[in-house]
């Protein structure tokens, strides 16, 4: 299954001299994943490789495991994977590497086995930034950082939301007068986030902030607020990712801030080190500039990991062209 033609890139690139690279995508139901596919195809093909994408339906673990097995049988130069479940794919990753196929984790960390490379956002840092923005907005509202937050995570099998939550909770520990209730939107389903917000606001209509861990969850939360008759800003909405829909909600005043996930730089980071990964060369830890972002490459127990920082987007800077959500469709 290959789904990126809406952005002008075919699901399989023209044959290239350097060989075949697979990208295993977890879904194509939001702007982040469709743009990730477009960018990955762009950078892999520009690096001189044939590109094939396999999409795991709607976060279907079993389907992705079958796709990984299929990719291994075709003996590609490398497999790039955004894992539906970072634990479930471990056996498949080990099979690929045993067959001499390098495996690169993109966006979602696989920590229970060794990989050849990982390119991710600094997700814990994103959670810290979200916490800082929440505290700032509550202090603006009350004169001090106090209030009640409904925190809606994505799927707990995804390291993205887990690390955001870790950073968010750690940073919020310094604010004892802010109460946080955490819920989980299984499968990253927007409808699950909407149901959580709807039910919670029945019991706690004076909630100060709702923090959805991705913009498509934020959009569902905003729909609930509109249906219930809340005005813009009456309940503060925070999110992450920097999707076009998220930026539009910031412009409209429904979302007060979103913490951008530097998607374009993450994909560029894969291409930046692809030759070294395929050649089996050592990658030196240190500071690198990736897509204009000063990024950190660290050695983890599971292999080298490139961490690219995010940015807080508000009405003051929402139109900045450096944000990937403003580049889609250009």
C-alpha positions as protocol buffer text, in pm:
chain_id: "A"
residue {
  index: 1
  type: UNK
  ca { x: 0 y: 0 z: 0 }
}
residue {
  index: 2
  type: UNK
  ca { x: 159 y: 330 z: -110 }
}
residue {
  index: 3
  type: UNK
  ca { x: -10 y: 656 z: -26 }
}
residue {
  index: 4
  type: UNK
  ca { x: 175 y: 980 z: -94 }
}
residue {
  index: 5
  type: UNK
  ca { x: 66 y: 1079 z: -442 }
}
residue {
  index: 6
  type: UNK
  ca { x: -144 y: 1368 z: -310 }
}
residue {
  index: 7
  type: UNK
  ca { x: 182 y: 1554 z: -248 }
}
residue {
  index: 8
  type: UNK
  ca { x: 324 y: 1490 z: -592 }
}
residue {
  index: 9
  type: UNK
  ca { x: 558 y: 1205 z: -493 }
}
residue {
  index: 10
  type: UNK
  ca { x: 487 y: 850 z: -612 }
}
residue {
  index: 11
  type: UNK
  ca { x: 466 y: 566 z: -368 }
}
residue {
  index: 12
  type: UNK
  ca { x: 758 y: 402 z: -548 }
}
residue {
  index: 13
  type: UNK
  ca { x: 1030 y: 624 z: -684 }
}
residue {
  index: 14
  type: UNK
  ca { x: 1205 y: 593 z: -1017 }
}
residue {
  index: 15
  type: UNK
  ca { x: 1474 y: 327 z: -1012 }
}
residue {
  index: 16
  type: UNK
  ca { x: 1796 y: 466 z: -868 }
}
residue {
  index: 17
  type: UNK
  ca { x: 2154 y: 336 z: -887 }
}
residue {
  index: 18
  type: UNK
  ca { x: 2210 y: 293 z: -515 }
}
residue {
  index: 19
  type: UNK
  ca { x: 1937 y: 37 z: -443 }
}
residue {
  index: 20
  type: UNK
  ca { x: 1605 y: 5 z: -263 }
}
residue {
  index: 21
  type: UNK
  ca { x: 1502 y: 166 z: 67 }
}
residue {
  index: 22
  type: UNK
  ca { x: 1170 y: 88 z: 238 }
}
residue {
  index: 23
  type: UNK
  ca { x: 973 y: 326 z: 458 }
}
residue {
  index: 24
  type: UNK
  ca { x: 713 y: 165 z: 687 }
}
residue {
  index: 25
  type: UNK
  ca { x: 452 y: 423 z: 785 }
}
residue {
  index: 26
  type: UNK
  ca { x: 211 y: 365 z: 1077 }
}
residue {
  index: 27
  type: UNK
  ca { x: -89 y: 538 z: 917 }
}
residue {
  index: 28
  type: UNK
  ca { x: -199 y: 804 z: 671 }
}
residue {
  index: 29
  type: UNK
  ca { x: -491 y: 956 z: 861 }
}
residue {
  index: 30
  type: UNK
  ca { x: -339 y: 1290 z: 961 }
}
residue {
  index: 31
  type: UNK
  ca { x: -136 y: 1567 z: 803 }
}
residue {
  index: 32
  type: UNK
  ca { x: 175 y: 1473 z: 996 }
}
residue {
  index: 33
  type: UNK
  ca { x: 194 y: 1121 z: 855 }
}
residue {
  index: 34
  type: UNK
  ca { x: 103 y: 1216 z: 498 }
}
residue {
  index: 35
  type: UNK
  ca { x: 366 y: 1491 z: 504 }
}
residue {
  index: 36
  type: UNK
  ca { x: 620 y: 1254 z: 662 }
}
residue {
  index: 37
  type: UNK
  ca { x: 568 y: 1019 z: 368 }
}
residue {
  index: 38
  type: UNK
  ca { x: 607 y: 1297 z: 116 }
}
residue {
  index: 39
  type: UNK
  ca { x: 928 y: 1423 z: 277 }
}
residue {
  index: 40
  type: UNK
  ca { x: 1078 y: 1080 z: 328 }
}
residue {
  index: 41
  type: UNK
  ca { x: 1019 y: 997 z: -37 }
}
residue {
  index: 42
  type: UNK
  ca { x: 1172 y: 1328 z: -140 }
}
residue {
  index: 43
  type: UNK
  ca { x: 1490 y: 1294 z: 64 }
}
residue {
  index: 44
  type: UNK
  ca { x: 1549 y: 924 z: 0 }
}
residue {
  index: 45
  type: UNK
  ca { x: 1511 y: 967 z: -376 }
}
residue {
  index: 46
  type: UNK
  ca { x: 1729 y: 1278 z: -376 }
}
residue {
  index: 47
  type: UNK
  ca { x: 1996 y: 1067 z: -202 }
}
residue {
  index: 48
  type: UNK
  ca { x: 1986 y: 834 z: -503 }
}
residue {
  index: 49
  type: UNK
  ca { x: 1779 y: 541 z: -378 }
}
residue {
  index: 50
  type: UNK
  ca { x: 1462 y: 374 z: -499 }
}
residue {
  index: 51
  type: UNK
  ca { x: 1185 y: 442 z: -246 }
}
residue {
  index: 52
  type: UNK
  ca { x: 897 y: 216 z: -151 }
}
residue {
  index: 53
  type: UNK
  ca { x: 644 y: 285 z: 120 }
}
residue {
  index: 54
  type: UNK
  ca { x: 423 y: 43 z: 310 }
}
residue {
  index: 55
  type: UNK
  ca { x: 140 y: 183 z: 525 }
}
residue {
  index: 56
  type: UNK
  ca { x: 13 y: -11 z: 827 }
}
residue {
  index: 57
  type: UNK
  ca { x: -352 y: 79 z: 769 }
}
residue {
  index: 58
  type: UNK
  ca { x: -478 y: 261 z: 1076 }
}
residue {
  index: 59
  type: UNK
  ca { x: -200 y: 182 z: 1327 }
}
residue {
  index: 60
  type: UNK
  ca { x: -239 y: -193 z: 1265 }
}
residue {
  index: 61
  type: UNK
  ca { x: 41 y: -373 z: 1454 }
}
residue {
  index: 62
  type: UNK
  ca { x: -7 y: -711 z: 1283 }
}
residue {
  index: 63
  type: UNK
  ca { x: -13 y: -554 z: 938 }
}
residue {
  index: 64
  type: UNK
  ca { x: 310 y: -365 z: 1003 }
}
residue {
  index: 65
  type: UNK
  ca { x: 482 y: -682 z: 1126 }
}
residue {
  index: 66
  type: UNK
  ca { x: 379 y: -860 z: 804 }
}
residue {
  index: 67
  type: UNK
  ca { x: 503 y: -564 z: 600 }
}
residue {
  index: 68
  type: UNK
  ca { x: 837 y: -574 z: 780 }
}
residue {
  index: 69
  type: UNK
  ca { x: 874 y: -944 z: 698 }
}
residue {
  index: 70
  type: UNK
  ca { x: 788 y: -871 z: 335 }
}
residue {
  index: 71
  type: UNK
  ca { x: 1043 y: -590 z: 316 }
}
residue {
  index: 72
  type: UNK
  ca { x: 1315 y: -818 z: 455 }
}
residue {
  index: 73
  type: UNK
  ca { x: 1255 y: -1075 z: 179 }
}
residue {
  index: 74
  type: UNK
  ca { x: 1334 y: -809 z: -82 }
}
residue {
  index: 75
  type: UNK
  ca { x: 1682 y: -747 z: 62 }
}
residue {
  index: 76
  type: UNK
  ca { x: 1675 y: -367 z: 53 }
}
residue {
  index: 77
  type: UNK
  ca { x: 1969 y: -142 z: 135 }
}
residue {
  index: 78
  type: UNK
  ca { x: 1784 y: -19 z: 445 }
}
residue {
  index: 79
  type: UNK
  ca { x: 1446 y: -20 z: 618 }
}
residue {
  index: 80
  type: UNK
  ca { x: 1314 y: 299 z: 777 }
}
residue {
  index: 81
  type: UNK
  ca { x: 1029 y: 240 z: 1019 }
}
residue {
  index: 82
  type: UNK
  ca { x: 789 y: 457 z: 1218 }
}
residue {
  index: 83
  type: UNK
  ca { x: 675 y: 180 z: 1450 }
}
residue {
  index: 84
  type: UNK
  ca { x: 311 y: 129 z: 1540 }
}
residue {
  index: 85
  type: UNK
  ca { x: 438 y: -44 z: 1854 }
}
residue {
  index: 86
  type: UNK
  ca { x: 804 y: -16 z: 1946 }
}
residue {
  index: 87
  type: UNK
  ca { x: 801 y: -342 z: 2141 }
}
residue {
  index: 88
  type: UNK
  ca { x: 610 y: -554 z: 1890 }
}
residue {
  index: 89
  type: UNK
  ca { x: 856 y: -481 z: 1607 }
}
residue {
  index: 90
  type: UNK
  ca { x: 1166 y: -592 z: 1799 }
}
residue {
  index: 91
  type: UNK
  ca { x: 1178 y: -945 z: 1653 }
}
residue {
  index: 92
  type: UNK
  ca { x: 1136 y: -812 z: 1300 }
}
residue {
  index: 93
  type: UNK
  ca { x: 1407 y: -550 z: 1351 }
}
residue {
  index: 94
  type: UNK
  ca { x: 1645 y: -819 z: 1477 }
}
residue {
  index: 95
  type: UNK
  ca { x: 1563 y: -1042 z: 1177 }
}
residue {
  index: 96
  type: UNK
  ca { x: 1639 y: -756 z: 938 }
}
residue {
  index: 97
  type: UNK
  ca { x: 1970 y: -674 z: 1100 }
}
residue {
  index: 98
  type: UNK
  ca { x: 2066 y: -1042 z: 1114 }
}
residue {
  index: 99
  type: UNK
  ca { x: 2011 y: -1046 z: 738 }
}
residue {
  index: 100
  type: UNK
  ca { x: 2251 y: -752 z: 702 }
}
residue {
  index: 101
  type: UNK
  ca { x: 1978 y: -492 z: 645 }
}
residue {
  index: 102
  type: UNK
  ca { x: 2026 y: -168 z: 844 }
}
residue {
  index: 103
  type: UNK
  ca { x: 1717 y: -47 z: 1031 }
}
residue {
  index: 104
  type: UNK
  ca { x: 1644 y: 319 z: 1099 }
}
residue {
  index: 105
  type: UNK
  ca { x: 1375 y: 429 z: 1345 }
}
residue {
  index: 106
  type: UNK
  ca { x: 1194 y: 744 z: 1235 }
}
residue {
  index: 107
  type: UNK
  ca { x: 988 y: 960 z: 1471 }
}
residue {
  index: 108
  type: UNK
  ca { x: 903 y: 674 z: 1710 }
}
residue {
  index: 109
  type: UNK
  ca { x: 1175 y: 527 z: 1928 }
}
residue {
  index: 110
  type: UNK
  ca { x: 1241 y: 152 z: 1937 }
}
residue {
  index: 111
  type: UNK
  ca { x: 1439 y: 107 z: 2256 }
}
residue {
  index: 112
  type: UNK
  ca { x: 1436 y: -267 z: 2331 }
}
residue {
  index: 113
  type: UNK
  ca { x: 1686 y: -377 z: 2067 }
}
residue {
  index: 114
  type: UNK
  ca { x: 1981 y: -231 z: 1881 }
}
residue {
  index: 115
  type: UNK
  ca { x: 1921 y: -21 z: 1570 }
}
residue {
  index: 116
  type: UNK
  ca { x: 2152 y: 142 z: 1321 }
}
residue {
  index: 117
  type: UNK
  ca { x: 2011 y: 495 z: 1357 }
}
residue {
  index: 118
  type: UNK
  ca { x: 1718 y: 687 z: 1504 }
}
residue {
  index: 119
  type: UNK
  ca { x: 1589 y: 1030 z: 1397 }
}
residue {
  index: 120
  type: UNK
  ca { x: 1336 y: 1186 z: 1633 }
}
residue {
  index: 121
  type: UNK
  ca { x: 1209 y: 1511 z: 1768 }
}
residue {
  index: 122
  type: UNK
  ca { x: 1333 y: 1602 z: 2113 }
}
residue {
  index: 123
  type: UNK
  ca { x: 997 y: 1484 z: 2246 }
}
residue {
  index: 124
  type: UNK
  ca { x: 1074 y: 1518 z: 2614 }
}
residue {
  index: 125
  type: UNK
  ca { x: 1185 y: 1874 z: 2545 }
}
residue {
  index: 126
  type: UNK
  ca { x: 855 y: 1932 z: 2362 }
}
residue {
  index: 127
  type: UNK
  ca { x: 670 y: 1826 z: 2677 }
}
residue {
  index: 128
  type: UNK
  ca { x: 879 y: 2066 z: 2882 }
}
residue {
  index: 129
  type: UNK
  ca { x: 798 y: 2348 z: 2640 }
}
residue {
  index: 130
  type: UNK
  ca { x: 426 y: 2265 z: 2659 }
}
residue {
  index: 131
  type: UNK
  ca { x: 443 y: 2273 z: 3039 }
}
residue {
  index: 132
  type: UNK
  ca { x: 613 y: 2611 z: 3034 }
}
residue {
  index: 133
  type: UNK
  ca { x: 345 y: 2749 z: 2805 }
}
residue {
  index: 134
  type: UNK
  ca { x: 68 y: 2606 z: 3024 }
}
residue {
  index: 135
  type: UNK
  ca { x: 219 y: 2766 z: 3335 }
}
residue {
  index: 136
  type: UNK
  ca { x: 265 y: 3098 z: 3154 }
}
residue {
  index: 137
  type: UNK
  ca { x: -95 y: 3107 z: 3036 }
}
residue {
  index: 138
  type: UNK
  ca { x: -233 y: 3013 z: 3378 }
}
residue {
  index: 139
  type: UNK
  ca { x: -22 y: 3283 z: 3541 }
}
residue {
  index: 140
  type: UNK
  ca { x: -158 y: 3530 z: 3286 }
}
residue {
  index: 141
  type: UNK
  ca { x: -513 y: 3420 z: 3374 }
}
residue {
  index: 142
  type: UNK
  ca { x: -485 y: 3408 z: 3753 }
}
residue {
  index: 143
  type: UNK
  ca { x: -176 y: 3611 z: 3841 }
}
residue {
  index: 144
  type: UNK
  ca { x: -2 y: 3290 z: 3947 }
}
residue {
  index: 145
  type: UNK
  ca { x: 42 y: 2942 z: 3800 }
}
residue {
  index: 146
  type: UNK
  ca { x: -263 y: 2758 z: 3929 }
}
residue {
  index: 147
  type: UNK
  ca { x: -559 y: 2577 z: 3780 }
}
residue {
  index: 148
  type: UNK
  ca { x: -677 y: 2247 z: 3633 }
}
residue {
  index: 149
  type: UNK
  ca { x: -546 y: 2072 z: 3322 }
}
residue {
  index: 150
  type: UNK
  ca { x: -696 y: 1784 z: 3126 }
}
residue {
  index: 151
  type: UNK
  ca { x: -400 y: 1611 z: 2961 }
}
residue {
  index: 152
  type: UNK
  ca { x: -491 y: 1381 z: 2669 }
}
residue {
  index: 153
  type: UNK
  ca { x: -213 y: 1152 z: 2553 }
}
residue {
  index: 154
  type: UNK
  ca { x: -201 y: 961 z: 2226 }
}
residue {
  index: 155
  type: UNK
  ca { x: -143 y: 588 z: 2207 }
}
residue {
  index: 156
  type: UNK
  ca { x: 82 y: 466 z: 2491 }
}
residue {
  index: 157
  type: UNK
  ca { x: 265 y: 235 z: 2249 }
}
residue {
  index: 158
  type: UNK
  ca { x: 407 y: 544 z: 2075 }
}
residue {
  index: 159
  type: UNK
  ca { x: 723 y: 687 z: 2231 }
}
residue {
  index: 160
  type: UNK
  ca { x: 630 y: 1032 z: 2097 }
}
residue {
  index: 161
  type: UNK
  ca { x: 342 y: 1080 z: 2340 }
}
residue {
  index: 162
  type: UNK
  ca { x: 517 y: 890 z: 2623 }
}
residue {
  index: 163
  type: UNK
  ca { x: 821 y: 1119 z: 2612 }
}
residue {
  index: 164
  type: UNK
  ca { x: 609 y: 1433 z: 2578 }
}
residue {
  index: 165
  type: UNK
  ca { x: 419 y: 1321 z: 2886 }
}
residue {
  index: 166
  type: UNK
  ca { x: 741 y: 1254 z: 3073 }
}
residue {
  index: 167
  type: UNK
  ca { x: 873 y: 1603 z: 3002 }
}
residue {
  index: 168
  type: UNK
  ca { x: 538 y: 1765 z: 3072 }
}
residue {
  index: 169
  type: UNK
  ca { x: 490 y: 1595 z: 3409 }
}
residue {
  index: 170
  type: UNK
  ca { x: 847 y: 1657 z: 3521 }
}
residue {
  index: 171
  type: UNK
  ca { x: 827 y: 2026 z: 3437 }
}
residue {
  index: 172
  type: UNK
  ca { x: 488 y: 2065 z: 3606 }
}
residue {
  index: 173
  type: UNK
  ca { x: 620 y: 1928 z: 3936 }
}
residue {
  index: 174
  type: UNK
  ca { x: 741 y: 2278 z: 4022 }
}
residue {
  index: 175
  type: UNK
  ca { x: 380 y: 2406 z: 4014 }
}
residue {
  index: 176
  type: UNK
  ca { x: 199 y: 2241 z: 4308 }
}
residue {
  index: 177
  type: UNK
  ca { x: -115 y: 2450 z: 4254 }
}
residue {
  index: 178
  type: UNK
  ca { x: -176 y: 2308 z: 3907 }
}
residue {
  index: 179
  type: UNK
  ca { x: -380 y: 1987 z: 3904 }
}
residue {
  index: 180
  type: UNK
  ca { x: -340 y: 1752 z: 3608 }
}
residue {
  index: 181
  type: UNK
  ca { x: -577 y: 1472 z: 3504 }
}
residue {
  index: 182
  type: UNK
  ca { x: -428 y: 1246 z: 3236 }
}
residue {
  index: 183
  type: UNK
  ca { x: -637 y: 1040 z: 2993 }
}
residue {
  index: 184
  type: UNK
  ca { x: -540 y: 827 z: 2692 }
}
residue {
  index: 185
  type: UNK
  ca { x: -679 y: 850 z: 2338 }
}
residue {
  index: 186
  type: UNK
  ca { x: -606 y: 494 z: 2228 }
}
residue {
  index: 187
  type: UNK
  ca { x: -479 y: 453 z: 1875 }
}
residue {
  index: 188
  type: UNK
  ca { x: -440 y: 830 z: 1841 }
}
residue {
  index: 189
  type: UNK
  ca { x: -808 y: 834 z: 1743 }
}
residue {
  index: 190
  type: UNK
  ca { x: -948 y: 1188 z: 1734 }
}
residue {
  index: 191
  type: UNK
  ca { x: -1292 y: 1053 z: 1824 }
}
residue {
  index: 192
  type: UNK
  ca { x: -1147 y: 907 z: 2144 }
}
residue {
  index: 193
  type: UNK
  ca { x: -1002 y: 1246 z: 2239 }
}
residue {
  index: 194
  type: UNK
  ca { x: -1337 y: 1411 z: 2166 }
}
residue {
  index: 195
  type: UNK
  ca { x: -1522 y: 1161 z: 2386 }
}
residue {
  index: 196
  type: UNK
  ca { x: -1272 y: 1215 z: 2669 }
}
residue {
  index: 197
  type: UNK
  ca { x: -1308 y: 1593 z: 2652 }
}
residue {
  index: 198
  type: UNK
  ca { x: -1687 y: 1575 z: 2623 }
}
residue {
  index: 199
  type: UNK
  ca { x: -1726 y: 1348 z: 2927 }
}
residue {
  index: 200
  type: UNK
  ca { x: -1470 y: 1537 z: 3134 }
}
residue {
  index: 201
  type: UNK
  ca { x: -1629 y: 1877 z: 3074 }
}
residue {
  index: 202
  type: UNK
  ca { x: -1964 y: 1746 z: 3192 }
}
residue {
  index: 203
  type: UNK
  ca { x: -1806 y: 1672 z: 3530 }
}
residue {
  index: 204
  type: UNK
  ca { x: -1557 y: 1962 z: 3530 }
}
residue {
  index: 205
  type: UNK
  ca { x: -1692 y: 2246 z: 3313 }
}
residue {
  index: 206
  type: UNK
  ca { x: -1446 y: 2499 z: 3461 }
}
residue {
  index: 207
  type: UNK
  ca { x: -1134 y: 2315 z: 3344 }
}
residue {
  index: 208
  type: UNK
  ca { x: -867 y: 2571 z: 3255 }
}
residue {
  index: 209
  type: UNK
  ca { x: -657 y: 2389 z: 2995 }
}
residue {
  index: 210
  type: UNK
  ca { x: -696 y: 2089 z: 2767 }
}
residue {
  index: 211
  type: UNK
  ca { x: -364 y: 1962 z: 2633 }
}
residue {
  index: 212
  type: UNK
  ca { x: -399 y: 1719 z: 2342 }
}
residue {
  index: 213
  type: UNK
  ca { x: -72 y: 1560 z: 2239 }
}
residue {
  index: 214
  type: UNK
  ca { x: -125 y: 1620 z: 1866 }
}
residue {
  index: 215
  type: UNK
  ca { x: -305 y: 1874 z: 1650 }
}
residue {
  index: 216
  type: UNK
  ca { x: -563 y: 1632 z: 1513 }
}
residue {
  index: 217
  type: UNK
  ca { x: -665 y: 1561 z: 1874 }
}
residue {
  index: 218
  type: UNK
  ca { x: -673 y: 1936 z: 1932 }
}
residue {
  index: 219
  type: UNK
  ca { x: -909 y: 1982 z: 1638 }
}
residue {
  index: 220
  type: UNK
  ca { x: -1147 y: 1723 z: 1786 }
}
residue {
  index: 221
  type: UNK
  ca { x: -1130 y: 1898 z: 2124 }
}
residue {
  index: 222
  type: UNK
  ca { x: -1212 y: 2232 z: 1962 }
}
residue {
  index: 223
  type: UNK
  ca { x: -1520 y: 2077 z: 1797 }
}
residue {
  index: 224
  type: UNK
  ca { x: -1640 y: 1966 z: 2141 }
}
residue {
  index: 225
  type: UNK
  ca { x: -1587 y: 2316 z: 2282 }
}
residue {
  index: 226
  type: UNK
  ca { x: -1781 y: 2472 z: 1995 }
}
residue {
  index: 227
  type: UNK
  ca { x: -2067 y: 2225 z: 2040 }
}
residue {
  index: 228
  type: UNK
  ca { x: -2084 y: 2300 z: 2411 }
}
residue {
  index: 229
  type: UNK
  ca { x: -2095 y: 2674 z: 2347 }
}
residue {
  index: 230
  type: UNK
  ca { x: -1757 y: 2774 z: 2485 }
}
residue {
  index: 231
  type: UNK
  ca { x: -1599 y: 3090 z: 2346 }
}
residue {
  index: 232
  type: UNK
  ca { x: -1249 y: 3095 z: 2199 }
}
residue {
  index: 233
  type: UNK
  ca { x: -996 y: 3104 z: 2481 }
}
residue {
  index: 234
  type: UNK
  ca { x: -1252 y: 3032 z: 2752 }
}
residue {
  index: 235
  type: UNK
  ca { x: -1075 y: 2700 z: 2788 }
}
residue {
  index: 236
  type: UNK
  ca { x: -710 y: 2715 z: 2686 }
}
residue {
  index: 237
  type: UNK
  ca { x: -618 y: 2451 z: 2428 }
}
residue {
  index: 238
  type: UNK
  ca { x: -260 y: 2334 z: 2378 }
}
residue {
  index: 239
  type: UNK
  ca { x: -131 y: 2073 z: 2133 }
}
residue {
  index: 240
  type: UNK
  ca { x: 181 y: 1955 z: 1954 }
}
residue {
  index: 241
  type: UNK
  ca { x: 303 y: 1874 z: 1602 }
}
residue {
  index: 242
  type: UNK
  ca { x: 255 y: 2198 z: 1406 }
}
residue {
  index: 243
  type: UNK
  ca { x: 23 y: 2047 z: 1144 }
}
residue {
  index: 244
  type: UNK
  ca { x: -148 y: 2286 z: 901 }
}
residue {
  index: 245
  type: UNK
  ca { x: -478 y: 2227 z: 1083 }
}
residue {
  index: 246
  type: UNK
  ca { x: -309 y: 2312 z: 1412 }
}
residue {
  index: 247
  type: UNK
  ca { x: -162 y: 2634 z: 1277 }
}
residue {
  index: 248
  type: UNK
  ca { x: -502 y: 2736 z: 1142 }
}
residue {
  index: 249
  type: UNK
  ca { x: -662 y: 2678 z: 1483 }
}
residue {
  index: 250
  type: UNK
  ca { x: -392 y: 2899 z: 1637 }
}
residue {
  index: 251
  type: UNK
  ca { x: -471 y: 3172 z: 1384 }
}
residue {
  index: 252
  type: UNK
  ca { x: -842 y: 3142 z: 1462 }
}
residue {
  index: 253
  type: UNK
  ca { x: -780 y: 3169 z: 1836 }
}
residue {
  index: 254
  type: UNK
  ca { x: -918 y: 2828 z: 1932 }
}
residue {
  index: 255
  type: UNK
  ca { x: -573 y: 2687 z: 2012 }
}
residue {
  index: 256
  type: UNK
  ca { x: -347 y: 2912 z: 2214 }
}
residue {
  index: 257
  type: UNK
  ca { x: -22 y: 2728 z: 2136 }
}
residue {
  index: 258
  type: UNK
  ca { x: 113 y: 2421 z: 1963 }
}
residue {
  index: 259
  type: UNK
  ca { x: 465 y: 2287 z: 2008 }
}
residue {
  index: 260
  type: UNK
  ca { x: 605 y: 2209 z: 1665 }
}
residue {
  index: 261
  type: UNK
  ca { x: 755 y: 1873 z: 1590 }
}
residue {
  index: 262
  type: UNK
  ca { x: 1032 y: 1954 z: 1337 }
}
residue {
  index: 263
  type: UNK
  ca { x: 912 y: 1699 z: 1082 }
}
residue {
  index: 264
  type: UNK
  ca { x: 1104 y: 1822 z: 777 }
}
residue {
  index: 265
  type: UNK
  ca { x: 1430 y: 1826 z: 972 }
}
residue {
  index: 266
  type: UNK
  ca { x: 1365 y: 1476 z: 1108 }
}
residue {
  index: 267
  type: UNK
  ca { x: 1327 y: 1339 z: 755 }
}
residue {
  index: 268
  type: UNK
  ca { x: 1628 y: 1536 z: 634 }
}
residue {
  index: 269
  type: UNK
  ca { x: 1826 y: 1392 z: 925 }
}
residue {
  index: 270
  type: UNK
  ca { x: 1763 y: 1039 z: 797 }
}
residue {
  index: 271
  type: UNK
  ca { x: 1894 y: 1129 z: 452 }
}
residue {
  index: 272
  type: UNK
  ca { x: 2188 y: 1319 z: 601 }
}
residue {
  index: 273
  type: UNK
  ca { x: 2326 y: 1002 z: 760 }
}
residue {
  index: 274
  type: UNK
  ca { x: 2183 y: 740 z: 522 }
}
residue {
  index: 275
  type: UNK
  ca { x: 2510 y: 672 z: 339 }
}
residue {
  index: 276
  type: UNK
  ca { x: 2700 y: 616 z: 664 }
}
residue {
  index: 277
  type: UNK
  ca { x: 2427 y: 390 z: 802 }
}
residue {
  index: 278
  type: UNK
  ca { x: 2416 y: 172 z: 490 }
}
residue {
  index: 279
  type: UNK
  ca { x: 2796 y: 153 z: 479 }
}
residue {
  index: 280
  type: UNK
  ca { x: 2805 y: 48 z: 844 }
}
residue {
  index: 281
  type: UNK
  ca { x: 3027 y: 340 z: 939 }
}
residue {
  index: 282
  type: UNK
  ca { x: 3048 y: 481 z: 1290 }
}
residue {
  index: 283
  type: UNK
  ca { x: 2853 y: 804 z: 1339 }
}
residue {
  index: 284
  type: UNK
  ca { x: 3018 y: 1050 z: 1573 }
}
residue {
  index: 285
  type: UNK
  ca { x: 2807 y: 1193 z: 1856 }
}
residue {
  index: 286
  type: UNK
  ca { x: 2795 y: 1571 z: 1874 }
}
residue {
  index: 287
  type: UNK
  ca { x: 2610 y: 1878 z: 1752 }
}
residue {
  index: 288
  type: UNK
  ca { x: 2487 y: 1894 z: 1392 }
}
residue {
  index: 289
  type: UNK
  ca { x: 2281 y: 2150 z: 1202 }
}
residue {
  index: 290
  type: UNK
  ca { x: 1982 y: 1974 z: 1049 }
}
residue {
  index: 291
  type: UNK
  ca { x: 1725 y: 2172 z: 851 }
}
residue {
  index: 292
  type: UNK
  ca { x: 1845 y: 2490 z: 1019 }
}
residue {
  index: 293
  type: UNK
  ca { x: 1804 y: 2343 z: 1370 }
}
residue {
  index: 294
  type: UNK
  ca { x: 2099 y: 2288 z: 1601 }
}
residue {
  index: 295
  type: UNK
  ca { x: 2052 y: 1922 z: 1685 }
}
residue {
  index: 296
  type: UNK
  ca { x: 2218 y: 1670 z: 1912 }
}
residue {
  index: 297
  type: UNK
  ca { x: 2337 y: 1325 z: 1813 }
}
residue {
  index: 298
  type: UNK
  ca { x: 2379 y: 1100 z: 2116 }
}
residue {
  index: 299
  type: UNK
  ca { x: 2473 y: 737 z: 2164 }
}
residue {
  index: 300
  type: UNK
  ca { x: 2189 y: 544 z: 2326 }
}
residue {
  index: 301
  type: UNK
  ca { x: 2189 y: 180 z: 2442 }
}
residue {
  index: 302
  type: UNK
  ca { x: 1993 y: 104 z: 2123 }
}
residue {
  index: 303
  type: UNK
  ca { x: 2224 y: 299 z: 1890 }
}
residue {
  index: 304
  type: UNK
  ca { x: 2290 y: 653 z: 1762 }
}
residue {
  index: 305
  type: UNK
  ca { x: 1995 y: 890 z: 1807 }
}
residue {
  index: 306
  type: UNK
  ca { x: 1953 y: 1228 z: 1639 }
}
residue {
  index: 307
  type: UNK
  ca { x: 1737 y: 1464 z: 1846 }
}
residue {
  index: 308
  type: UNK
  ca { x: 1594 y: 1774 z: 1679 }
}
residue {
  index: 309
  type: UNK
  ca { x: 1432 y: 2045 z: 1894 }
}
residue {
  index: 310
  type: UNK
  ca { x: 1081 y: 2187 z: 1852 }
}
residue {
  index: 311
  type: UNK
  ca { x: 940 y: 2540 z: 1884 }
}
residue {
  index: 312
  type: UNK
  ca { x: 636 y: 2692 z: 2054 }
}
residue {
  index: 313
  type: UNK
  ca { x: 394 y: 2838 z: 1797 }
}
residue {
  index: 314
  type: UNK
  ca { x: 148 y: 3109 z: 1903 }
}
residue {
  index: 315
  type: UNK
  ca { x: -43 y: 3382 z: 1721 }
}
residue {
  index: 316
  type: UNK
  ca { x: 272 y: 3594 z: 1737 }
}
residue {
  index: 317
  type: UNK
  ca { x: 480 y: 3365 z: 1514 }
}
residue {
  index: 318
  type: UNK
  ca { x: 228 y: 3129 z: 1349 }
}
residue {
  index: 319
  type: UNK
  ca { x: 297 y: 3256 z: 995 }
}
residue {
  index: 320
  type: UNK
  ca { x: 674 y: 3197 z: 1010 }
}
residue {
  index: 321
  type: UNK
  ca { x: 764 y: 3006 z: 690 }
}
residue {
  index: 322
  type: UNK
  ca { x: 1021 y: 2789 z: 873 }
}
residue {
  index: 323
  type: UNK
  ca { x: 742 y: 2581 z: 1028 }
}
residue {
  index: 324
  type: UNK
  ca { x: 667 y: 2269 z: 823 }
}
residue {
  index: 325
  type: UNK
  ca { x: 293 y: 2326 z: 854 }
}
residue {
  index: 326
  type: UNK
  ca { x: 335 y: 2643 z: 647 }
}
residue {
  index: 327
  type: UNK
  ca { x: 532 y: 2460 z: 377 }
}
residue {
  index: 328
  type: UNK
  ca { x: 279 y: 2190 z: 287 }
}
residue {
  index: 329
  type: UNK
  ca { x: 141 y: 2244 z: -59 }
}
residue {
  index: 330
  type: UNK
  ca { x: 411 y: 2487 z: -163 }
}
